[in-house]
């Protein structure tokens, strides 16, 4: 199984995985509108891989098979105030 990964032109660290190059037919229109112009980043074979850098391999495969795409969102921002307060409690 192969997938093609596109980055969003509107949202940083947001990636869309699809099964075929330039085939967004299974991606909802609303998602494509908010995603912006897709910028191809890589073609990636999924078979034989043990993991992906920033996504769960099994979830990616399952989403591609069931809905035809996988959306990778950026990690939530770190709450620096919360981390600071917790560090102060420990000190």
N, CA, C and O of each residue as an XYZ file, in Angstrom:
364
protein
N       0.839     -1.183      0.000
C       0.000      0.000      0.000
C       0.882      1.243      0.000
O       1.828      1.358      0.779
N       0.548      2.168     -0.892
C       1.238      3.452     -0.974
C       0.285      4.564     -0.555
O      -0.934      4.405     -0.607
N       0.848      5.675     -0.145
C       0.035      6.859      0.082
C       0.831      8.075     -0.372
O       2.059      8.047     -0.452
N       0.105      9.127     -0.662
C       0.722     10.382     -1.066
C       0.398     11.392      0.026
O      -0.751     11.505      0.452
N       1.398     12.116      0.474
C       1.223     13.055      1.578
C       1.333     14.481      1.042
O       2.272     14.833      0.329
N       0.340     15.285      1.412
C       0.288     16.693      1.012
C       0.283     17.551      2.264
O      -0.341     17.199      3.265
N       0.980     18.679      2.203
C       0.895     19.627      3.313
C      -0.081     20.728      2.921
O      -0.288     21.017      1.743
N      -0.669     21.328      3.941
C      -1.654     22.383      3.741
C      -0.962     23.700      3.420
O       0.086     24.023      3.980
N      -1.566     24.449      2.514
C      -1.041     25.777      2.211
C      -1.582     26.815      3.195
O      -1.116     27.954      3.216
N      -2.564     26.423      4.009
C      -3.181     27.363      4.955
C      -2.867     27.081      6.412
O      -2.882     27.995      7.236
N      -2.586     25.841      6.739
C      -2.398     25.470      8.140
C      -1.048     24.785      8.335
O      -0.763     23.763      7.710
N      -0.233     25.351      9.196
C       1.084     24.766      9.459
C       0.943     23.405     10.115
O       0.022     23.166     10.896
N       1.867     22.522      9.786
C       1.953     21.178     10.361
C       0.676     20.368     10.163
O       0.371     19.498     10.979
N      -0.070     20.632      9.104
C      -1.275     19.879      8.794
C      -1.043     19.161      7.478
O      -0.687     19.773      6.471
N      -1.253     17.843      7.502
C      -0.956     17.007      6.345
C      -2.154     16.130      6.001
O      -2.905     15.703      6.878
N      -2.315     15.873      4.715
C      -3.401     15.041      4.211
C      -2.779     13.857      3.469
O      -1.979     14.037      2.551
N      -3.154     12.657      3.876
C      -2.680     11.429      3.249
C      -3.810     10.905      2.369
O      -4.943     10.772      2.829
N      -3.510     10.606      1.110
C      -4.488     10.016      0.193
C      -3.846      8.811     -0.494
O      -2.628      8.634     -0.472
N      -4.695      7.994     -1.100
C      -4.211      6.765     -1.721
C      -3.538      6.981     -3.071
O      -2.586      6.276     -3.407
N      -4.019      7.941     -3.842
C      -3.499      8.169     -5.189
C      -3.148      9.642     -5.378
O      -3.805     10.530     -4.835
N      -2.107      9.876     -6.154
C      -1.641     11.240     -6.396
C      -2.752     12.089     -7.005
O      -3.384     11.705     -7.989
N      -2.972     13.241     -6.402
C      -3.943     14.241     -6.874
C      -5.384     13.741     -6.919
O      -6.212     14.321     -7.621
N      -5.698     12.674     -6.180
C      -7.072     12.172     -6.118
C      -7.661     12.531     -4.765
O      -7.436     11.845     -3.768
N      -8.425     13.625     -4.748
C      -9.053     14.098     -3.519
C     -10.557     13.847     -3.538
O     -11.304     14.492     -2.802
N     -10.998     12.923     -4.367
C     -12.424     12.667     -4.552
C     -13.107     12.150     -3.285
O     -14.312     12.343     -3.122
N     -12.372     11.504     -2.393
C     -12.965     10.968     -1.165
C     -12.857     11.938      0.019
O     -13.388     11.672      1.098
N     -12.174     13.048     -0.189
C     -11.984     14.047      0.874
C     -13.176     15.004      0.847
O     -13.509     15.537     -0.211
N     -13.826     15.232      1.994
C     -14.966     16.153      2.027
C     -14.606     17.553      1.507
O     -13.507     18.054      1.744
N     -15.540     18.158      0.809
C     -15.336     19.485      0.212
C     -14.953     20.511      1.264
O     -14.062     21.329      1.036
N     -15.620     20.477      2.421
C     -15.337     21.443      3.484
C     -13.892     21.323      3.964
O     -13.230     22.326      4.229
N     -13.416     20.095      4.070
C     -12.038     19.869      4.502
C     -11.067     20.421      3.463
O     -10.085     21.072      3.820
N     -11.328     20.169      2.195
C     -10.443     20.676      1.139
C     -10.425     22.206      1.115
O      -9.386     22.815      0.861
N     -11.570     22.817      1.378
C     -11.623     24.283      1.395
C     -10.789     24.851      2.533
O     -10.074     25.836      2.345
N     -10.872     24.244      3.709
C     -10.101     24.759      4.842
C      -8.631     24.363      4.749
O      -7.772     25.043      5.310
N      -8.333     23.279      4.052
C      -6.962     22.793      3.888
C      -6.163     23.703      2.959
O      -4.955     23.869      3.127
N      -6.844     24.286      1.981
C      -6.164     25.133      1.008
C      -5.597     24.301     -0.129
O      -5.982     23.147     -0.312
N      -4.697     24.877     -0.881
C      -4.083     24.176     -2.002
C      -3.116     23.119     -1.468
O      -2.164     23.455     -0.763
N      -3.348     21.845     -1.795
C      -2.445     20.793     -1.319
C      -1.079     20.893     -1.998
O      -0.989     21.083     -3.211
N      -0.030     20.763     -1.208
C       1.337     20.798     -1.718
C       1.943     19.423     -1.463
O       2.149     19.030     -0.314
N       2.226     18.696     -2.541
C       2.744     17.330     -2.389
C       4.109     17.341     -1.714
O       5.011     18.077     -2.113
N       4.241     16.507     -0.679
C       5.514     16.430      0.022
C       6.233     15.114     -0.232
O       7.459     15.087     -0.347
N       5.468     14.009     -0.323
C       6.137     12.727     -0.585
C       5.162     11.624     -0.963
O       3.971     11.680     -0.657
N       5.701     10.632     -1.629
C       5.020      9.383     -1.925
C       5.644      8.365     -0.992
O       6.866      8.224     -0.958
N       4.821      7.654     -0.232
C       5.357      6.816      0.830
C       4.769      5.408      0.785
O       3.548      5.253      0.820
N       5.619      4.374      0.706
C       5.103      3.008      0.821
C       4.801      2.702      2.290
O       5.644      2.935      3.157
N       3.618      2.188      2.568
C       3.242      1.875      3.952
C       3.519      0.423      4.315
O       3.747      0.107      5.483
N       3.499     -0.459      3.325
C       3.772     -1.873      3.599
C       5.235     -2.047      3.987
O       6.131     -1.460      3.380
N       5.454     -2.857      5.001
C       6.815     -3.120      5.455
C       7.345     -2.101      6.445
O       8.417     -2.297      7.019
N       6.617     -1.022      6.654
C       7.037     -0.007      7.626
C       6.576     -0.427      9.015
O       5.551     -1.090      9.170
N       7.338     -0.039     10.006
C       6.963     -0.327     11.386
C       6.325      0.871     12.052
O       5.523      0.722     12.975
N       6.684      2.087     11.577
C       6.098      3.289     12.158
C       6.274      4.469     11.219
O       7.031      4.416     10.249
N       5.551      5.538     11.537
C       5.675      6.811     10.837
C       6.185      7.838     11.835
O       6.065      7.642     13.044
N       6.746      8.919     11.345
C       7.354      9.919     12.226
C       6.340     10.579     13.160
O       6.581     10.666     14.364
N       5.203     11.048     12.621
C       4.279     11.827     13.446
C       2.847     11.341     13.372
O       1.924     12.077     13.720
N       2.649     10.106     12.921
C       1.294      9.559     12.833
C       1.350      8.075     13.168
O       2.381      7.424     13.002
N       0.240      7.560     13.637
C       0.130      6.151     13.966
C      -0.103      5.366     12.670
O      -1.111      5.567     11.992
N       0.812      4.489     12.337
C       0.768      3.743     11.070
C      -0.541      2.974     10.912
O      -1.143      2.995      9.839
N      -0.983      2.302     11.962
C      -2.223      1.519     11.875
C      -3.437      2.417     11.641
O      -4.334      2.061     10.878
N      -3.467      3.566     12.288
C      -4.579      4.501     12.091
C      -4.586      5.066     10.675
O      -5.648      5.251     10.081
N      -3.408      5.337     10.139
C      -3.303      5.848      8.769
C      -3.829      4.807      7.794
O      -4.649      5.121      6.931
N      -3.361      3.568      7.925
C      -3.813      2.493      7.026
C      -5.319      2.287      7.117
O      -6.000      2.157      6.099
N      -5.833      2.258      8.339
C      -7.262      2.048      8.547
C      -8.075      3.181      7.930
O      -9.075      2.931      7.257
N      -7.656      4.415      8.152
C      -8.381      5.565      7.600
C      -8.352      5.553      6.076
O      -9.357      5.861      5.435
N      -7.209      5.201      5.491
C      -7.119      5.145      4.034
C      -8.056      4.077      3.464
O      -8.692      4.290      2.432
N      -8.137      2.940      4.133
C      -9.006      1.862      3.660
C     -10.482      2.192      3.859
O     -11.303      1.899      2.989
N     -10.827      2.797      4.993
C     -12.236      3.037      5.314
C     -12.793      4.316      4.700
O     -13.923      4.320      4.213
N     -12.024      5.397      4.715
C     -12.577      6.662      4.222
C     -11.814      7.251      3.047
O     -12.273      8.216      2.436
N     -10.648      6.683      2.720
C      -9.911      7.142      1.550
C      -8.938      8.281      1.804
O      -8.296      8.760      0.869
N      -8.817      8.721      3.045
C      -7.861      9.783      3.390
C      -7.574      9.745      4.880
O      -8.319      9.145      5.654
N      -6.482     10.397      5.275
C      -6.131     10.553      6.682
C      -5.650     11.980      6.865
O      -4.825     12.463      6.090
N      -6.155     12.651      7.873
C      -5.749     14.026      8.163
C      -4.866     14.038      9.398
O      -5.281     13.596     10.469
N      -3.646     14.545      9.248
C      -2.717     14.670     10.369
C      -2.698     16.118     10.816
O      -2.287     17.006     10.069
N      -3.144     16.345     12.034
C      -3.199     17.695     12.602
C      -1.941     17.963     13.417
O      -1.278     17.026     13.861
N      -1.608     19.239     13.616
C      -0.422     19.553     14.430
C      -0.660     19.169     15.885
O      -1.801     19.113     16.343
N       0.427     18.906     16.605
C       0.264     18.593     18.026
C      -0.283     19.807     18.764
O      -0.049     20.941     18.346
N      -1.010     19.584     19.855
C      -1.530     20.729     20.605
C      -0.378     21.550     21.186
O       0.662     20.996     21.543
N      -0.559     22.853     21.278
C       0.523     23.688     21.821
C       0.776     23.348     23.288
O      -0.145     23.026     24.039
N       2.033     23.429     23.669
C       2.404     23.141     25.050
C       1.946     24.294     25.935
O       2.149     25.463     25.607
N       1.336     23.955     27.044
C       0.882     24.960     27.994
C       2.053     25.283     28.921
O       2.275     24.591     29.914
N       2.790     26.322     28.595
C       3.989     26.668     29.353
C       3.672     27.133     30.767
O       4.438     26.872     31.695
N       2.560     27.813     30.935
C       2.181     28.261     32.276
C       1.914     27.057     33.178
O       2.364     27.017     34.323
N       1.188     26.090     32.660
C       0.886     24.881     33.442
C       2.179     24.143     33.795
O       2.345     23.702     34.932
N       3.087     24.005     32.842
C       4.353     23.331     33.094
C       5.152     24.085     34.155
O       5.752     23.461     35.030
N       5.168     25.406     34.091
C       5.887     26.216     35.060
C       5.293     26.038     36.471
O       6.023     25.855     37.445
N       3.963     26.095     36.558
C       3.313     25.929     37.866
C       3.570     24.552     38.461
O       3.783     24.432     39.667
N       3.553     23.527     37.648
C       3.830     22.182     38.136
C       5.271     22.053     38.599
O       5.553     21.387     39.595
N       6.184     22.694     37.873
C       7.590     22.666     38.281
C       7.782     23.395     39.604
O       8.599     22.985     40.428
N       7.027     24.480     39.811
C       7.121     25.234     41.058
C       6.606     24.412     42.241
O       7.148     24.494     43.344
N       5.568     23.628     42.009
C       5.019     22.766     43.069
C       6.027     21.708     43.509
O       6.112     21.368     44.689
N       6.793     21.189     42.541
C       7.767     20.139     42.833
C       9.002     20.697     43.533
O       9.689     19.980     44.260
N       9.277     21.977     43.310
C      10.498     22.582     43.884
C      10.341     22.977     45.326
O      11.281     23.494     45.930
